[in-house]
């Protein structure tokens, strides 16, 4: 059985980039042949936003991740790619884009319905909706 990633996009490591720990986990699992088929290693959403926001070349990232780095090794590599420090403004802009992203109405309704929750307008952001979706999928696969 393959792994559903449970690191939230709302988490950051020591260098302060939201979603980077989740991206590391997903690509690590993909490289090991253990990522659940419903999840892309690098998708068009938050994954691409992080790489673009940090000016990291996707192919270079993929190549580096094939070395099976620890998370802290990945952060060191990211810092190396940016000349030793990250642009605080760029990280702030990226993090704001991540926390400010909302799914479309249909996606929100689908996730909440699958979790047995009413769509009453209290959960709009993609981070929390994605968390709920991951937890529901994990429960269905591993617990139920």
LINKAHU-V823692 format. One record per backbone hydrogen bond with DSSP energy under -1.0 kcal/mol. CO is the residue of the C=O (numbers start at 0). NH is the residue of the N-H. E is the energy in kcal/mol with one decimal. If there is no record, write none. Layout:
[[CO & NH & E] [CO & NH & E]]
//
This chain:
[[2 & 35 & -2.6] [7 & 10 & -1.5] [10 & 18 & -1.7] [12 & 15 & -2.1] [18 & 22 & -2.5] [19 & 23 & -2.5] [20 & 24 & -2.3] [21 & 25 & -2.9] [22 & 26 & -2.5] [23 & 27 & -2.4] [24 & 28 & -2.7] [25 & 29 & -2.6] [26 & 30 & -2.7] [27 & 31 & -1.4] [28 & 33 & -3.2] [29 & 32 & -1.6] [33 & 2 & -3.8] [35 & 38 & -2.0] [44 & 48 & -2.3] [45 & 49 & -2.6] [46 & 50 & -2.1] [47 & 51 & -2.8] [48 & 52 & -2.9] [49 & 53 & -1.8] [50 & 55 & -3.1] [51 & 54 & -1.2] [56 & 60 & -2.4] [57 & 61 & -2.8] [58 & 62 & -2.5] [59 & 63 & -2.6] [60 & 64 & -2.8] [61 & 65 & -1.1] [63 & 66 & -2.1] [64 & 67 & -1.7] [69 & 73 & -2.0] [70 & 74 & -2.4] [71 & 75 & -2.1] [72 & 76 & -2.2] [73 & 77 & -2.8] [74 & 78 & -2.5] [75 & 79 & -2.3] [76 & 80 & -2.4] [77 & 81 & -1.2] [78 & 83 & -3.4] [79 & 82 & -1.5] [86 & 90 & -2.3] [87 & 91 & -2.4] [88 & 92 & -2.4] [89 & 93 & -2.5] [90 & 94 & -3.0] [91 & 95 & -2.2] [92 & 96 & -2.0] [93 & 97 & -2.2] [94 & 98 & -2.7] [95 & 99 & -1.9] [100 & 125 & -2.6] [103 & 107 & -2.4] [104 & 108 & -2.7] [105 & 109 & -2.3] [106 & 110 & -2.5] [107 & 111 & -2.6] [108 & 112 & -2.5] [109 & 113 & -2.3] [110 & 114 & -1.4] [111 & 116 & -3.1] [112 & 115 & -1.6] [117 & 119 & -1.6] [124 & 128 & -2.1] [125 & 129 & -3.1] [126 & 130 & -2.3] [127 & 131 & -2.5] [128 & 132 & -2.4] [129 & 133 & -2.8] [130 & 134 & -2.8] [131 & 135 & -2.5] [132 & 136 & -2.5] [133 & 137 & -2.8] [134 & 138 & -2.5] [135 & 139 & -2.4] [136 & 140 & -2.2] [137 & 141 & -3.4] [138 & 142 & -1.9] [138 & 143 & -2.8]]
//
